[in-house]
């Protein structure tokens, strides 16, 4: 179910304008035009499609005309069919596009700039049969700790409700289930200089009957074949190799060595799939970069808390799963949240796409320049 702003009470001024429009030359506006107006960014463009309304537009106060034209530069949202889903939601701002999926798991299906997508979408999703389990790819979120969390299939892949606000913000809410944690995710496009990013806030609420200890867990897929950059930060790592590698039988190896992982210029570079795909990090730098072969860099910014407990098994702030194949999983992890019944806690990842040429054979990325760009051209939304 998707709610729009017009499913709630009209502001009086807007109601008066609409009533006046409906009375012009005795022409009634179709309900669909009125209801979708705030989702298209400009009432002028929509009204002008209806015969007899042009004269009414000319009679509107100048201030109203200025207001409607100004909103053209603000985010717009609409419901559409996309990626094989009939009730997807698209948010746009200038060259940045986001597609959300409330029908399965409250995910991000696309985060693109100029048509270049940061996410890996499994084509098998388009063959999904209603009522039957299928793959859930692209911009996924979850909660942990991974090894001890109660199973929550409805939050992971169930049908969520969605609400679109006037500002182009979309909120999706998971169904309640026996696991005792209900999730809400809010998505909004944000500006920083010439860049447009996506703020993704997940709120975890204890709807059960006992205290729950949980943590945020980002689990988005991006296309494989790229180079992952993890800044070490200014705090000493607990791991001798500055990362942990998950071996067989849940063994966590903190003295691992791998030819596809190297330390350089204050960062760890994962150049290709390592010997074992799951890696963990205890960096407090608060960002992760992934340089893709398509000439873009996907950046995730997030808050870190050095004085708080991180309740993943190895105390991780970040994980990367990089198997051989078409995808990589980029996983910011939040601190432990000890929630009493009825309490909530939130965590925000802010996503950015920056142009970044992929290095040719024999070339190296300029990691210092990349770190400076991340600092200047992106922000972590609180």
Secondary structure, 3 states (H helix, E strand, C coil): CEECHHHCCCCHHHHHHHHHHHHHHHCCCCHHHHHHHHHHCCHHHHHCCCCCCHHHHHHCCHHHHHHHHHHHHCCEEEEEEECCEEEEEEEEECCEEEEEECCCCCEEEEEEECCEECCCCCHHHHHCCCCCCCCCCCECEEEECCCCCCCCHHHHHCCCEEEECCCCCEEEECCCCCCCEEEEEEEEEEEECCEEEEEEEEEEEECCCCCEEEEEEECEEEECCCEEEEECCCCCCCCCCCCEEECHHHCEECCCCCCCEEEECCEEEECCCCCCCEEEECCCCCEEEEECCCCEEEEEEECCCCCCCCCCCCCCCEEEECCCCCEEEEEEECCCEEECCCCEEEEEEEEEEEECCCCCCCCCCCHHHHHHHHHHHCCCCC
